[in-house]
Amino acid sequence: ASPRTITIVALSFALGLFFVFMGTIKLTPRLSKDAYGEMKRAYKSYAKALPALKKMGISSVLLRKIIGTLEVACGVVLTLVPGRPKDVANFILLLVMLAVLFFHQLVGDPLKRYAHALVFGILLTCRLLIARQGEDRPEREERREEQINAQEKNKVKIS
């Protein structure tokens, strides 16, 4: 296996487990009652800061459950499902991290409260870039070979 493949697999697995864990904390107090209580409090402040959510019928509980469910589902995909679905899950989680960062900024949280979202957003970005880079490479190499062949044919015609 290439270093690129090992990197993608390791990042996918680690990120997937992290998001399954964090999503589960948002959904149930079974893992940690304290963390669950903190999530409930945080999402109440997010919902208060965004009155448009209430107008759309989205309560703090629903918002927390939507984000928690997305994190668990996408985390499972990143951990267990091969192929293109990993990239889709990665992209969805990246959007979720951007929303979480927005919520933290909106309520004026200090950096230490949302540093994890920043770090994991960067890791998701890196994973997605590494995964996408490998798909573009064969096309670029093929185009480059065609350009070299065309240049060689031009040299033959000139001489």
CNS distance restraints for C-alpha pairs under 8 A (distance, minus, plus):
assign (resid   1 and name CA) (resid   5 and name CA) 6.24 0.50 0.50
assign (resid   1 and name CA) (resid   6 and name CA) 6.69 0.50 0.50
assign (resid   2 and name CA) (resid   6 and name CA) 6.37 0.50 0.50
assign (resid   3 and name CA) (resid   7 and name CA) 6.05 0.50 0.50
assign (resid   4 and name CA) (resid   8 and name CA) 6.23 0.50 0.50
assign (resid   4 and name CA) (resid 130 and name CA) 7.37 0.50 0.50
assign (resid   5 and name CA) (resid   9 and name CA) 6.11 0.50 0.50
assign (resid   6 and name CA) (resid  10 and name CA) 6.00 0.50 0.50
assign (resid   7 and name CA) (resid  11 and name CA) 6.00 0.50 0.50
assign (resid   8 and name CA) (resid  12 and name CA) 5.87 0.50 0.50
assign (resid   8 and name CA) (resid 127 and name CA) 6.22 0.50 0.50
assign (resid   8 and name CA) (resid 130 and name CA) 7.12 0.50 0.50
assign (resid   8 and name CA) (resid 131 and name CA) 6.67 0.50 0.50
assign (resid   9 and name CA) (resid  13 and name CA) 6.05 0.50 0.50
assign (resid  10 and name CA) (resid  14 and name CA) 6.06 0.50 0.50
assign (resid  11 and name CA) (resid  15 and name CA) 5.80 0.50 0.50
assign (resid  11 and name CA) (resid 123 and name CA) 7.80 0.50 0.50
assign (resid  11 and name CA) (resid 127 and name CA) 6.46 0.50 0.50
assign (resid  12 and name CA) (resid  16 and name CA) 5.75 0.50 0.50
assign (resid  12 and name CA) (resid  78 and name CA) 5.18 0.50 0.50
assign (resid  12 and name CA) (resid  79 and name CA) 5.87 0.50 0.50
assign (resid  12 and name CA) (resid  86 and name CA) 7.79 0.50 0.50
assign (resid  12 and name CA) (resid 127 and name CA) 7.36 0.50 0.50
assign (resid  13 and name CA) (resid  17 and name CA) 6.18 0.50 0.50
assign (resid  13 and name CA) (resid  78 and name CA) 6.36 0.50 0.50
assign (resid  13 and name CA) (resid  79 and name CA) 4.57 0.50 0.50
assign (resid  13 and name CA) (resid  80 and name CA) 7.85 0.50 0.50
assign (resid  14 and name CA) (resid  18 and name CA) 6.21 0.50 0.50
assign (resid  14 and name CA) (resid  79 and name CA) 7.62 0.50 0.50
assign (resid  15 and name CA) (resid  19 and name CA) 6.19 0.50 0.50
assign (resid  15 and name CA) (resid  75 and name CA) 6.94 0.50 0.50
assign (resid  15 and name CA) (resid  78 and name CA) 7.24 0.50 0.50
assign (resid  15 and name CA) (resid  79 and name CA) 7.73 0.50 0.50
assign (resid  15 and name CA) (resid 120 and name CA) 7.74 0.50 0.50
assign (resid  15 and name CA) (resid 123 and name CA) 7.99 0.50 0.50
assign (resid  15 and name CA) (resid 124 and name CA) 7.63 0.50 0.50
assign (resid  16 and name CA) (resid  20 and name CA) 6.17 0.50 0.50
assign (resid  16 and name CA) (resid  74 and name CA) 7.17 0.50 0.50
assign (resid  16 and name CA) (resid  75 and name CA) 3.78 0.50 0.50
assign (resid  16 and name CA) (resid  76 and name CA) 5.96 0.50 0.50
assign (resid  16 and name CA) (resid  77 and name CA) 7.25 0.50 0.50
assign (resid  16 and name CA) (resid  78 and name CA) 4.85 0.50 0.50
assign (resid  16 and name CA) (resid  79 and name CA) 4.79 0.50 0.50
assign (resid  17 and name CA) (resid  21 and name CA) 6.13 0.50 0.50
assign (resid  17 and name CA) (resid  75 and name CA) 6.11 0.50 0.50
assign (resid  17 and name CA) (resid  76 and name CA) 7.45 0.50 0.50
assign (resid  17 and name CA) (resid  79 and name CA) 6.66 0.50 0.50
assign (resid  18 and name CA) (resid  22 and name CA) 6.14 0.50 0.50
assign (resid  18 and name CA) (resid  75 and name CA) 7.31 0.50 0.50
assign (resid  19 and name CA) (resid  23 and name CA) 5.73 0.50 0.50
assign (resid  19 and name CA) (resid  71 and name CA) 5.17 0.50 0.50
assign (resid  19 and name CA) (resid  72 and name CA) 5.94 0.50 0.50
assign (resid  19 and name CA) (resid  74 and name CA) 7.57 0.50 0.50
assign (resid  19 and name CA) (resid  75 and name CA) 5.00 0.50 0.50
assign (resid  20 and name CA) (resid  24 and name CA) 6.00 0.50 0.50
assign (resid  20 and name CA) (resid  71 and name CA) 6.07 0.50 0.50
assign (resid  20 and name CA) (resid  72 and name CA) 4.22 0.50 0.50
assign (resid  20 and name CA) (resid  73 and name CA) 7.40 0.50 0.50
assign (resid  20 and name CA) (resid  74 and name CA) 7.89 0.50 0.50
assign (resid  20 and name CA) (resid  75 and name CA) 5.00 0.50 0.50
assign (resid  20 and name CA) (resid  76 and name CA) 6.56 0.50 0.50
assign (resid  21 and name CA) (resid  25 and name CA) 6.34 0.50 0.50
assign (resid  21 and name CA) (resid  72 and name CA) 7.39 0.50 0.50
assign (resid  22 and name CA) (resid  26 and name CA) 6.50 0.50 0.50
assign (resid  22 and name CA) (resid  68 and name CA) 7.29 0.50 0.50
assign (resid  22 and name CA) (resid  71 and name CA) 7.19 0.50 0.50
assign (resid  22 and name CA) (resid  72 and name CA) 7.71 0.50 0.50
assign (resid  23 and name CA) (resid  27 and name CA) 6.39 0.50 0.50
assign (resid  23 and name CA) (resid  67 and name CA) 7.19 0.50 0.50
assign (resid  23 and name CA) (resid  68 and name CA) 3.93 0.50 0.50
assign (resid  23 and name CA) (resid  69 and name CA) 6.21 0.50 0.50
assign (resid  23 and name CA) (resid  70 and name CA) 7.45 0.50 0.50
assign (resid  23 and name CA) (resid  71 and name CA) 4.90 0.50 0.50
assign (resid  23 and name CA) (resid  72 and name CA) 5.00 0.50 0.50
assign (resid  24 and name CA) (resid  28 and name CA) 6.00 0.50 0.50
assign (resid  24 and name CA) (resid  31 and name CA) 7.65 0.50 0.50
assign (resid  24 and name CA) (resid  68 and name CA) 6.44 0.50 0.50
assign (resid  24 and name CA) (resid  69 and name CA) 7.88 0.50 0.50
assign (resid  24 and name CA) (resid  72 and name CA) 6.57 0.50 0.50
assign (resid  25 and name CA) (resid  29 and name CA) 6.38 0.50 0.50
assign (resid  25 and name CA) (resid  30 and name CA) 7.74 0.50 0.50
assign (resid  25 and name CA) (resid  31 and name CA) 6.35 0.50 0.50
assign (resid  25 and name CA) (resid  32 and name CA) 6.81 0.50 0.50
assign (resid  25 and name CA) (resid  35 and name CA) 6.66 0.50 0.50
assign (resid  25 and name CA) (resid  36 and name CA) 5.52 0.50 0.50
assign (resid  25 and name CA) (resid  39 and name CA) 7.82 0.50 0.50
assign (resid  25 and name CA) (resid  68 and name CA) 7.70 0.50 0.50
assign (resid  26 and name CA) (resid  36 and name CA) 5.89 0.50 0.50
assign (resid  26 and name CA) (resid  39 and name CA) 6.08 0.50 0.50
assign (resid  26 and name CA) (resid  40 and name CA) 7.65 0.50 0.50
assign (resid  26 and name CA) (resid  64 and name CA) 6.28 0.50 0.50
assign (resid  26 and name CA) (resid  65 and name CA) 6.75 0.50 0.50
assign (resid  26 and name CA) (resid  67 and name CA) 7.96 0.50 0.50
assign (resid  26 and name CA) (resid  68 and name CA) 5.22 0.50 0.50
assign (resid  27 and name CA) (resid  36 and name CA) 7.67 0.50 0.50
assign (resid  27 and name CA) (resid  64 and name CA) 7.44 0.50 0.50
assign (resid  27 and name CA) (resid  65 and name CA) 5.92 0.50 0.50
assign (resid  27 and name CA) (resid  68 and name CA) 5.88 0.50 0.50
assign (resid  27 and name CA) (resid  69 and name CA) 7.45 0.50 0.50
assign (resid  28 and name CA) (resid  36 and name CA) 6.65 0.50 0.50
assign (resid  29 and name CA) (resid  33 and name CA) 4.56 0.50 0.50
assign (resid  29 and name CA) (resid  34 and name CA) 7.80 0.50 0.50
assign (resid  29 and name CA) (resid  35 and name CA) 7.64 0.50 0.50
assign (resid  29 and name CA) (resid  36 and name CA) 5.14 0.50 0.50
assign (resid  29 and name CA) (resid  37 and name CA) 7.64 0.50 0.50
assign (resid  32 and name CA) (resid  36 and name CA) 6.09 0.50 0.50
assign (resid  33 and name CA) (resid  37 and name CA) 6.06 0.50 0.50
assign (resid  34 and name CA) (resid  38 and name CA) 6.19 0.50 0.50
assign (resid  35 and name CA) (resid  39 and name CA) 6.16 0.50 0.50
assign (resid  36 and name CA) (resid  40 and name CA) 6.28 0.50 0.50
assign (resid  37 and name CA) (resid  41 and name CA) 6.30 0.50 0.50
assign (resid  38 and name CA) (resid  42 and name CA) 6.09 0.50 0.50
assign (resid  39 and name CA) (resid  43 and name CA) 6.10 0.50 0.50
assign (resid  39 and name CA) (resid  64 and name CA) 7.77 0.50 0.50
assign (resid  40 and name CA) (resid  44 and name CA) 6.27 0.50 0.50
assign (resid  40 and name CA) (resid  60 and name CA) 7.76 0.50 0.50
assign (resid  40 and name CA) (resid  61 and name CA) 7.36 0.50 0.50
assign (resid  40 and name CA) (resid  64 and name CA) 7.48 0.50 0.50
assign (resid  41 and name CA) (resid  45 and name CA) 6.55 0.50 0.50
assign (resid  42 and name CA) (resid  46 and name CA) 6.39 0.50 0.50
assign (resid  43 and name CA) (resid  47 and name CA) 6.12 0.50 0.50
assign (resid  43 and name CA) (resid  60 and name CA) 5.32 0.50 0.50
assign (resid  43 and name CA) (resid  61 and name CA) 7.35 0.50 0.50
assign (resid  43 and name CA) (resid  63 and name CA) 7.31 0.50 0.50
assign (resid  43 and name CA) (resid  64 and name CA) 6.22 0.50 0.50
assign (resid  44 and name CA) (resid  48 and name CA) 6.22 0.50 0.50
assign (resid  44 and name CA) (resid  60 and name CA) 5.11 0.50 0.50
assign (resid  44 and name CA) (resid  61 and name CA) 7.75 0.50 0.50
assign (resid  45 and name CA) (resid  49 and name CA) 6.17 0.50 0.50
assign (resid  45 and name CA) (resid 107 and name CA) 6.98 0.50 0.50
assign (resid  46 and name CA) (resid  50 and name CA) 6.34 0.50 0.50
assign (resid  46 and name CA) (resid  60 and name CA) 7.31 0.50 0.50
assign (resid  46 and name CA) (resid 103 and name CA) 5.85 0.50 0.50
assign (resid  46 and name CA) (resid 104 and name CA) 7.75 0.50 0.50
assign (resid  46 and name CA) (resid 106 and name CA) 7.58 0.50 0.50
assign (resid  46 and name CA) (resid 107 and name CA) 6.66 0.50 0.50
assign (resid  47 and name CA) (resid  51 and name CA) 6.66 0.50 0.50
assign (resid  47 and name CA) (resid  53 and name CA) 6.55 0.50 0.50
assign (resid  47 and name CA) (resid  54 and name CA) 7.23 0.50 0.50
assign (resid  47 and name CA) (resid  59 and name CA) 6.66 0.50 0.50
assign (resid  47 and name CA) (resid  60 and name CA) 5.23 0.50 0.50
assign (resid  47 and name CA) (resid  63 and name CA) 7.96 0.50 0.50
assign (resid  49 and name CA) (resid 106 and name CA) 6.79 0.50 0.50
assign (resid  49 and name CA) (resid 107 and name CA) 6.47 0.50 0.50
assign (resid  50 and name CA) (resid  54 and name CA) 7.61 0.50 0.50
assign (resid  51 and name CA) (resid  55 and name CA) 6.58 0.50 0.50
assign (resid  52 and name CA) (resid  56 and name CA) 6.32 0.50 0.50
assign (resid  53 and name CA) (resid  57 and name CA) 6.34 0.50 0.50
assign (resid  53 and name CA) (resid  58 and name CA) 5.09 0.50 0.50
assign (resid  53 and name CA) (resid  59 and name CA) 6.97 0.50 0.50
assign (resid  54 and name CA) (resid  58 and name CA) 5.25 0.50 0.50
assign (resid  54 and name CA) (resid  59 and name CA) 5.99 0.50 0.50
assign (resid  58 and name CA) (resid  62 and name CA) 5.86 0.50 0.50
assign (resid  58 and name CA) (resid  63 and name CA) 6.27 0.50 0.50
assign (resid  59 and name CA) (resid  63 and name CA) 6.13 0.50 0.50
assign (resid  60 and name CA) (resid  64 and name CA) 6.09 0.50 0.50
assign (resid  61 and name CA) (resid  65 and name CA) 6.14 0.50 0.50
assign (resid  62 and name CA) (resid  66 and name CA) 5.99 0.50 0.50
assign (resid  63 and name CA) (resid  67 and name CA) 6.21 0.50 0.50
assign (resid  64 and name CA) (resid  68 and name CA) 5.92 0.50 0.50
assign (resid  65 and name CA) (resid  69 and name CA) 5.85 0.50 0.50
assign (resid  66 and name CA) (resid  70 and name CA) 6.14 0.50 0.50
assign (resid  67 and name CA) (resid  71 and name CA) 6.13 0.50 0.50
assign (resid  67 and name CA) (resid  96 and name CA) 7.12 0.50 0.50
assign (resid  68 and name CA) (resid  72 and name CA) 6.21 0.50 0.50
assign (resid  69 and name CA) (resid  73 and name CA) 5.99 0.50 0.50
assign (resid  70 and name CA) (resid  74 and name CA) 5.88 0.50 0.50
assign (resid  70 and name CA) (resid  92 and name CA) 7.97 0.50 0.50
assign (resid  70 and name CA) (resid  93 and name CA) 7.56 0.50 0.50
assign (resid  71 and name CA) (resid  75 and name CA) 5.72 0.50 0.50
assign (resid  71 and name CA) (resid  93 and name CA) 6.69 0.50 0.50
assign (resid  72 and name CA) (resid  76 and name CA) 6.13 0.50 0.50
assign (resid  73 and name CA) (resid  77 and name CA) 6.39 0.50 0.50
assign (resid  74 and name CA) (resid  78 and name CA) 6.10 0.50 0.50
assign (resid  74 and name CA) (resid  86 and name CA) 7.96 0.50 0.50
assign (resid  74 and name CA) (resid  89 and name CA) 4.77 0.50 0.50
assign (resid  74 and name CA) (resid  90 and name CA) 7.18 0.50 0.50
assign (resid  74 and name CA) (resid  92 and name CA) 7.46 0.50 0.50
assign (resid  74 and name CA) (resid  93 and name CA) 6.84 0.50 0.50
assign (resid  75 and name CA) (resid  79 and name CA) 6.11 0.50 0.50
assign (resid  75 and name CA) (resid  89 and name CA) 7.49 0.50 0.50
assign (resid  76 and name CA) (resid  80 and name CA) 5.86 0.50 0.50
assign (resid  76 and name CA) (resid  81 and name CA) 7.46 0.50 0.50
assign (resid  77 and name CA) (resid  81 and name CA) 4.85 0.50 0.50
assign (resid  77 and name CA) (resid  82 and name CA) 7.92 0.50 0.50
assign (resid  77 and name CA) (resid  85 and name CA) 6.91 0.50 0.50
assign (resid  77 and name CA) (resid  86 and name CA) 5.94 0.50 0.50
assign (resid  77 and name CA) (resid  89 and name CA) 6.51 0.50 0.50
assign (resid  78 and name CA) (resid  85 and name CA) 7.94 0.50 0.50
assign (resid  78 and name CA) (resid  86 and name CA) 5.02 0.50 0.50
assign (resid  78 and name CA) (resid  89 and name CA) 6.54 0.50 0.50
assign (resid  78 and name CA) (resid  90 and name CA) 7.13 0.50 0.50
assign (resid  81 and name CA) (resid  85 and name CA) 6.89 0.50 0.50
assign (resid  81 and name CA) (resid  86 and name CA) 6.64 0.50 0.50
assign (resid  82 and name CA) (resid  86 and name CA) 6.59 0.50 0.50
assign (resid  83 and name CA) (resid  87 and name CA) 7.71 0.50 0.50
assign (resid  84 and name CA) (resid  88 and name CA) 6.66 0.50 0.50
assign (resid  85 and name CA) (resid  89 and name CA) 6.11 0.50 0.50
assign (resid  86 and name CA) (resid  90 and name CA) 5.96 0.50 0.50
assign (resid  87 and name CA) (resid  91 and name CA) 6.11 0.50 0.50
assign (resid  87 and name CA) (resid 128 and name CA) 6.41 0.50 0.50
assign (resid  87 and name CA) (resid 131 and name CA) 7.66 0.50 0.50
assign (resid  88 and name CA) (resid  92 and name CA) 6.24 0.50 0.50
assign (resid  89 and name CA) (resid  93 and name CA) 6.14 0.50 0.50
assign (resid  90 and name CA) (resid  94 and name CA) 6.14 0.50 0.50
assign (resid  90 and name CA) (resid 124 and name CA) 6.23 0.50 0.50
assign (resid  90 and name CA) (resid 127 and name CA) 7.92 0.50 0.50
assign (resid  90 and name CA) (resid 128 and name CA) 6.68 0.50 0.50
assign (resid  91 and name CA) (resid  95 and name CA) 6.34 0.50 0.50
assign (resid  91 and name CA) (resid 124 and name CA) 7.83 0.50 0.50
assign (resid  91 and name CA) (resid 128 and name CA) 7.53 0.50 0.50
assign (resid  92 and name CA) (resid  96 and name CA) 6.26 0.50 0.50
assign (resid  93 and name CA) (resid  97 and name CA) 6.11 0.50 0.50
assign (resid  93 and name CA) (resid 124 and name CA) 7.60 0.50 0.50
assign (resid  94 and name CA) (resid  98 and name CA) 6.29 0.50 0.50
assign (resid  94 and name CA) (resid 121 and name CA) 5.79 0.50 0.50
assign (resid  94 and name CA) (resid 124 and name CA) 6.21 0.50 0.50
assign (resid  94 and name CA) (resid 125 and name CA) 7.12 0.50 0.50
assign (resid  95 and name CA) (resid  99 and name CA) 6.25 0.50 0.50
assign (resid  96 and name CA) (resid 100 and name CA) 6.14 0.50 0.50
assign (resid  97 and name CA) (resid 101 and name CA) 6.08 0.50 0.50
assign (resid  97 and name CA) (resid 117 and name CA) 5.84 0.50 0.50
assign (resid  97 and name CA) (resid 118 and name CA) 7.45 0.50 0.50
assign (resid  97 and name CA) (resid 120 and name CA) 7.68 0.50 0.50
assign (resid  97 and name CA) (resid 121 and name CA) 5.74 0.50 0.50
assign (resid  98 and name CA) (resid 102 and name CA) 6.14 0.50 0.50
assign (resid  98 and name CA) (resid 121 and name CA) 7.42 0.50 0.50
assign (resid  99 and name CA) (resid 103 and name CA) 6.20 0.50 0.50
assign (resid 100 and name CA) (resid 104 and name CA) 6.22 0.50 0.50
assign (resid 100 and name CA) (resid 117 and name CA) 7.08 0.50 0.50
assign (resid 101 and name CA) (resid 105 and name CA) 6.20 0.50 0.50
assign (resid 101 and name CA) (resid 114 and name CA) 6.75 0.50 0.50
assign (resid 101 and name CA) (resid 117 and name CA) 6.60 0.50 0.50
assign (resid 101 and name CA) (resid 118 and name CA) 7.17 0.50 0.50
assign (resid 102 and name CA) (resid 106 and name CA) 5.99 0.50 0.50
assign (resid 103 and name CA) (resid 107 and name CA) 6.39 0.50 0.50
assign (resid 104 and name CA) (resid 108 and name CA) 6.14 0.50 0.50
assign (resid 104 and name CA) (resid 109 and name CA) 5.30 0.50 0.50
assign (resid 104 and name CA) (resid 113 and name CA) 7.80 0.50 0.50
assign (resid 104 and name CA) (resid 114 and name CA) 6.57 0.50 0.50
assign (resid 105 and name CA) (resid 109 and name CA) 6.13 0.50 0.50
assign (resid 109 and name CA) (resid 113 and name CA) 6.20 0.50 0.50
assign (resid 109 and name CA) (resid 114 and name CA) 7.42 0.50 0.50
assign (resid 110 and name CA) (resid 114 and name CA) 7.28 0.50 0.50
assign (resid 111 and name CA) (resid 115 and name CA) 5.59 0.50 0.50
assign (resid 112 and name CA) (resid 116 and name CA) 7.99 0.50 0.50
assign (resid 114 and name CA) (resid 118 and name CA) 6.56 0.50 0.50
assign (resid 115 and name CA) (resid 119 and name CA) 6.18 0.50 0.50
assign (resid 116 and name CA) (resid 120 and name CA) 6.01 0.50 0.50
assign (resid 117 and name CA) (resid 121 and name CA) 5.85 0.50 0.50
assign (resid 118 and name CA) (resid 122 and name CA) 6.28 0.50 0.50
assign (resid 119 and name CA) (resid 123 and name CA) 6.27 0.50 0.50
assign (resid 120 and name CA) (resid 124 and name CA) 6.02 0.50 0.50
assign (resid 121 and name CA) (resid 125 and name CA) 6.17 0.50 0.50
assign (resid 122 and name CA) (resid 126 and name CA) 6.19 0.50 0.50
assign (resid 123 and name CA) (resid 127 and name CA) 6.11 0.50 0.50
assign (resid 124 and name CA) (resid 128 and name CA) 6.13 0.50 0.50
assign (resid 125 and name CA) (resid 129 and name CA) 6.11 0.50 0.50
assign (resid 126 and name CA) (resid 130 and name CA) 6.07 0.50 0.50
assign (resid 127 and name CA) (resid 131 and name CA) 6.09 0.50 0.50
assign (resid 128 and name CA) (resid 132 and name CA) 6.05 0.50 0.50
assign (resid 129 and name CA) (resid 133 and name CA) 5.88 0.50 0.50
assign (resid 130 and name CA) (resid 134 and name CA) 6.64 0.50 0.50
assign (resid 131 and name CA) (resid 135 and name CA) 7.09 0.50 0.50
assign (resid 132 and name CA) (resid 136 and name CA) 6.66 0.50 0.50
assign (resid 133 and name CA) (resid 137 and name CA) 6.44 0.50 0.50
assign (resid 134 and name CA) (resid 138 and name CA) 7.78 0.50 0.50
assign (resid 135 and name CA) (resid 139 and name CA) 7.94 0.50 0.50
assign (resid 136 and name CA) (resid 140 and name CA) 6.36 0.50 0.50
assign (resid 137 and name CA) (resid 141 and name CA) 6.10 0.50 0.50
assign (resid 138 and name CA) (resid 142 and name CA) 6.00 0.50 0.50
assign (resid 139 and name CA) (resid 143 and name CA) 6.18 0.50 0.50
assign (resid 140 and name CA) (resid 144 and name CA) 6.09 0.50 0.50
assign (resid 141 and name CA) (resid 145 and name CA) 6.16 0.50 0.50
assign (resid 142 and name CA) (resid 146 and name CA) 6.31 0.50 0.50
assign (resid 143 and name CA) (resid 147 and name CA) 6.23 0.50 0.50
assign (resid 144 and name CA) (resid 148 and name CA) 6.22 0.50 0.50
assign (resid 145 and name CA) (resid 149 and name CA) 6.09 0.50 0.50
assign (resid 146 and name CA) (resid 150 and name CA) 6.09 0.50 0.50
assign (resid 147 and name CA) (resid 151 and name CA) 6.15 0.50 0.50
assign (resid 148 and name CA) (resid 152 and name CA) 6.18 0.50 0.50
assign (resid 149 and name CA) (resid 153 and name CA) 6.21 0.50 0.50
assign (resid 150 and name CA) (resid 154 and name CA) 6.24 0.50 0.50
assign (resid 151 and name CA) (resid 155 and name CA) 6.29 0.50 0.50
assign (resid 152 and name CA) (resid 156 and name CA) 6.30 0.50 0.50
assign (resid 153 and name CA) (resid 157 and name CA) 6.26 0.50 0.50
assign (resid 154 and name CA) (resid 158 and name CA) 6.16 0.50 0.50
assign (resid 155 and name CA) (resid 159 and name CA) 6.26 0.50 0.50
